[in-house]
């Protein structure tokens, strides 16, 4: 999709601003979903005294800075992670908009960006990828990718997406069966969602996106052992590596495969 409604820098700024709002919502998701609580009600409250937070004190990033990181109602410290997640979401959304531009893929990619941030933080916190986020992501991703494919006149990409989703789900399922202590069923289900996106973009993206997760995991694991006192038995969540690897595959997968093939005289 191309349009002259807004120049690309304006689109990036608008999407980044939208990302701030989504980041504020993701803070709620990250806290409440692992606890089995609704993300809609009740309204946001002080994490210390549980008093409702006014709208003025709930403006993403700005309110935390104005309040100097303290709650207005009880003067207790508010974690800096809240504004960090809001700002990071804005940056990620802006970067995705800059990369995708005015395309029908943009809504699907922004959805993936939002769940990537939420799931990575939750998996880091509680070593779990909640069904409440992962399972609804299948129909949402399917609808958004279908809209993109049909709008661009490329319905064949949907078959590639389905193959990618099934292949990556099956791959992680086999790994879980072989090594259950190192791979959870949440990783398997997330693999299917990521496979939909990677397959939608092509086999190069799928190969790099799937392989990159293990490379990143190995590097981080070795670094944790060398510098953070971790051991080979330390529990390190794999979901964040899967998510980062998938994004690397989406953005640079085709280029990396082309470089590798040319380097070896195969293209």
C-alpha positions as CSV (number, residue, x, y, z in Angstrom):
1,X,0.0,0.0,0.0
2,X,1.3,3.4,-0.9
3,X,-0.2,6.7,-0.1
4,X,0.6,10.4,0.1
5,X,-1.5,11.0,3.2
6,X,1.6,11.5,5.4
7,X,5.3,11.6,4.7
8,X,7.2,8.7,6.2
9,X,8.8,10.7,9.0
10,X,5.3,11.8,10.1
11,X,4.1,8.2,9.9
12,X,7.0,7.1,12.1
13,X,6.2,9.8,14.7
14,X,2.5,9.0,14.8
15,X,3.1,5.3,15.1
16,X,5.7,5.9,17.8
17,X,3.2,8.1,19.7
18,X,0.7,5.2,19.4
19,X,3.5,3.0,20.7
20,X,3.7,5.0,23.9
21,X,0.0,4.3,24.6
22,X,0.4,0.6,23.8
23,X,3.5,0.5,26.1
24,X,1.3,1.8,28.9
25,X,-1.2,-1.0,28.3
26,X,1.6,-3.6,28.0
27,X,2.7,-2.7,31.5
28,X,-0.8,-3.7,32.7
29,X,-0.6,-6.9,30.6
30,X,2.8,-7.8,31.9
31,X,1.6,-7.5,35.6
32,X,-1.9,-8.9,35.4
33,X,-1.9,-11.7,32.8
34,X,0.5,-13.9,34.8
35,X,-1.7,-13.4,37.8
36,X,-4.8,-14.4,35.9
37,X,-6.4,-11.0,36.3
38,X,-8.4,-8.9,33.8
39,X,-6.4,-6.3,31.9
40,X,-9.5,-4.2,31.5
41,X,-10.8,-3.8,35.1
42,X,-10.2,-2.5,37.6
43,X,-8.5,0.7,36.5
44,X,-4.8,1.2,37.1
45,X,-3.8,1.6,40.7
46,X,-0.8,2.4,42.8
47,X,1.4,-0.7,43.1
48,X,2.1,0.1,46.8
49,X,-1.2,1.3,48.3
50,X,-3.6,0.1,45.6
51,X,-5.3,3.5,45.3
52,X,-6.7,4.3,41.7
53,X,-4.3,6.4,39.6
54,X,-5.8,9.5,38.1
55,X,-5.6,10.1,34.3
56,X,-3.1,12.9,34.7
57,X,-0.8,10.7,36.7
58,X,-1.1,7.9,34.1
59,X,0.4,9.7,31.1
60,X,3.1,7.4,29.6
61,X,6.6,8.4,30.6
62,X,5.6,12.0,31.3
63,X,3.8,11.4,34.5
64,X,6.6,9.3,35.9
65,X,9.1,12.1,35.2
66,X,6.9,14.8,36.7
67,X,6.3,12.7,39.8
68,X,10.1,11.9,39.9
69,X,9.4,8.2,40.1
70,X,7.2,8.4,43.2
71,X,3.5,7.7,43.7
72,X,1.5,10.9,44.4
73,X,-0.8,9.1,46.9
74,X,1.8,7.5,49.2
75,X,5.2,8.8,48.0
76,X,6.6,5.3,47.5
77,X,9.0,4.7,44.6
78,X,7.5,3.5,41.3
79,X,9.7,1.2,39.3
80,X,11.6,2.8,36.4
81,X,10.6,-0.3,34.4
82,X,7.2,1.3,33.7
83,X,8.5,4.3,31.7
84,X,11.2,2.2,30.2
85,X,8.7,-0.3,28.7
86,X,6.6,2.6,27.4
87,X,9.5,4.4,25.8
88,X,10.9,1.2,24.4
89,X,7.6,0.3,22.9
90,X,7.4,3.7,21.2
91,X,10.9,3.3,19.8
92,X,10.1,-0.3,18.5
93,X,6.8,0.9,16.9
94,X,8.6,3.8,15.3
95,X,11.4,1.5,14.0
96,X,8.8,-1.0,12.6
97,X,7.0,1.9,10.8
98,X,10.3,3.1,9.4
99,X,11.1,-0.3,8.1
100,X,7.7,-1.3,6.8
101,X,6.6,2.1,5.6
102,X,3.1,2.6,4.1
103,X,2.4,-1.1,3.7
104,X,-0.5,-3.4,4.5
105,X,2.0,-5.5,6.5
106,X,2.3,-2.7,9.1
107,X,-0.7,-3.6,11.4
108,X,0.4,-7.2,11.5
109,X,4.0,-6.2,12.3
110,X,2.9,-3.8,15.0
111,X,0.8,-6.5,16.6
112,X,3.8,-8.8,16.6
113,X,5.9,-6.1,18.1
114,X,3.4,-5.6,21.0
115,X,3.2,-9.3,21.9
116,X,6.9,-9.7,21.5
117,X,7.6,-7.1,24.2
118,X,4.9,-8.4,26.5
119,X,5.9,-12.1,26.2
120,X,9.6,-11.4,26.5
121,X,9.2,-9.5,29.8
122,X,6.7,-12.0,31.2
123,X,8.9,-15.0,30.3
124,X,11.9,-13.3,31.9
125,X,9.8,-12.6,35.0
126,X,8.0,-15.8,35.5
127,X,9.5,-18.3,33.0
128,X,6.1,-18.7,31.3
129,X,4.4,-17.8,28.1
130,X,0.8,-17.3,29.0
131,X,-1.9,-19.0,26.8
132,X,-4.0,-15.8,27.3
133,X,-1.5,-14.0,25.0
134,X,-0.1,-16.7,22.8
135,X,-3.3,-18.6,21.8
136,X,-5.3,-15.5,20.7
137,X,-2.3,-14.4,18.7
138,X,-3.0,-17.2,16.2
139,X,-6.4,-15.9,14.9
140,X,-5.3,-12.2,15.2
141,X,-2.1,-12.9,13.2
142,X,-4.0,-14.9,10.7
143,X,-6.6,-12.2,10.1
144,X,-3.9,-9.4,9.8
145,X,-1.7,-11.4,7.5
146,X,-4.7,-12.4,5.4
147,X,-5.7,-8.7,5.0
148,X,-2.1,-7.9,4.0
149,X,-1.8,-10.7,1.5
150,X,-5.2,-10.0,-0.2
151,X,-4.7,-6.2,-0.2
152,X,-1.3,-6.7,-2.0
153,X,-2.7,-9.3,-4.4
154,X,-0.4,-12.1,-3.1
155,X,-2.7,-14.8,-1.6
156,X,0.0,-17.4,-2.1
157,X,1.8,-15.9,0.9
158,X,-0.9,-17.3,3.1
159,X,0.1,-20.8,2.2
160,X,3.7,-20.0,3.0
161,X,2.6,-18.6,6.3
162,X,0.6,-21.8,7.1
163,X,3.5,-24.0,6.2
164,X,5.9,-21.9,8.3
165,X,3.6,-22.0,11.3
166,X,3.2,-25.7,11.1
167,X,6.9,-26.3,10.5
168,X,8.2,-24.2,13.4
169,X,5.5,-25.6,15.7
170,X,6.5,-29.2,14.8
171,X,10.2,-28.3,15.1
172,X,9.9,-27.0,18.6
173,X,7.5,-29.9,19.6
174,X,10.1,-32.4,18.6
175,X,12.8,-30.5,20.6
176,X,10.5,-30.5,23.6
177,X,10.0,-34.2,23.3
178,X,13.7,-34.8,23.0
179,X,14.8,-32.3,25.7
180,X,11.7,-31.5,27.9
181,X,13.8,-29.8,30.6
182,X,15.1,-27.2,28.1
183,X,11.9,-26.5,26.1
184,X,8.4,-25.9,27.4
185,X,5.1,-26.2,25.6
186,X,4.7,-22.4,25.8
187,X,7.8,-22.2,23.5
188,X,6.2,-24.7,21.1
189,X,3.0,-22.7,20.9
190,X,4.9,-19.4,20.4
191,X,6.9,-21.1,17.7
192,X,3.7,-21.6,15.7
193,X,2.9,-17.9,15.9
194,X,6.4,-16.9,14.9
195,X,6.4,-19.4,12.1
196,X,3.3,-17.8,10.6
197,X,5.1,-14.5,10.3
198,X,8.4,-16.0,9.1
199,X,6.7,-18.2,6.5
200,X,4.7,-15.2,5.3
201,X,7.9,-13.4,4.4
202,X,9.8,-16.4,2.9
203,X,11.9,-19.5,3.5
204,X,15.1,-17.4,4.0
205,X,13.4,-15.4,6.8
206,X,12.1,-18.7,8.4
207,X,15.5,-20.4,8.3
208,X,17.4,-17.4,9.8
209,X,14.7,-16.6,12.3
210,X,14.6,-20.1,13.6
211,X,18.3,-20.6,13.7
212,X,19.1,-17.2,15.2
213,X,17.2,-18.0,18.4
214,X,19.6,-20.8,19.2
215,X,22.7,-18.7,18.4
216,X,21.5,-15.8,20.6
217,X,20.5,-18.2,23.3
218,X,24.0,-19.9,23.2
219,X,25.8,-16.5,23.3
220,X,23.7,-15.2,26.2
221,X,24.0,-18.5,28.1
222,X,27.7,-18.6,27.8
223,X,27.9,-14.9,28.8
224,X,25.8,-15.6,31.9
225,X,28.0,-18.5,32.8
226,X,31.2,-16.5,32.3
227,X,30.1,-13.2,33.9
228,X,27.0,-13.7,35.9
229,X,27.7,-16.8,37.9
230,X,25.2,-18.9,36.1
231,X,25.6,-22.7,35.7
232,X,24.6,-25.1,32.9
233,X,21.6,-26.0,35.1
234,X,20.4,-22.4,35.5
235,X,16.9,-21.8,34.1
236,X,17.1,-19.2,31.3
237,X,13.8,-18.5,29.5
238,X,14.0,-19.3,25.8
239,X,11.0,-17.2,24.7
240,X,13.0,-13.9,24.4
241,X,15.6,-15.5,22.2
242,X,12.9,-16.9,19.9
243,X,11.3,-13.5,19.6
244,X,14.6,-11.6,18.9
245,X,15.6,-14.3,16.5
246,X,12.3,-14.0,14.6
247,X,12.7,-10.3,14.2
248,X,16.3,-10.7,13.0
249,X,15.0,-13.2,10.4
250,X,12.2,-10.9,9.3
251,X,14.5,-7.9,8.9
252,X,17.8,-9.4,7.7
253,X,16.9,-13.0,6.8
254,X,16.8,-12.7,3.0
255,X,20.0,-10.5,3.0
256,X,21.9,-12.9,5.2
257,X,21.0,-16.0,3.1
258,X,21.9,-14.1,-0.1
259,X,25.2,-13.1,1.4
260,X,26.0,-16.7,2.5
261,X,25.1,-18.2,-0.9
262,X,27.1,-15.6,-2.8
263,X,30.1,-16.2,-0.4
264,X,30.0,-19.9,-1.3
265,X,29.5,-19.3,-5.0
266,X,26.0,-20.8,-4.9
267,X,24.2,-17.7,-6.3
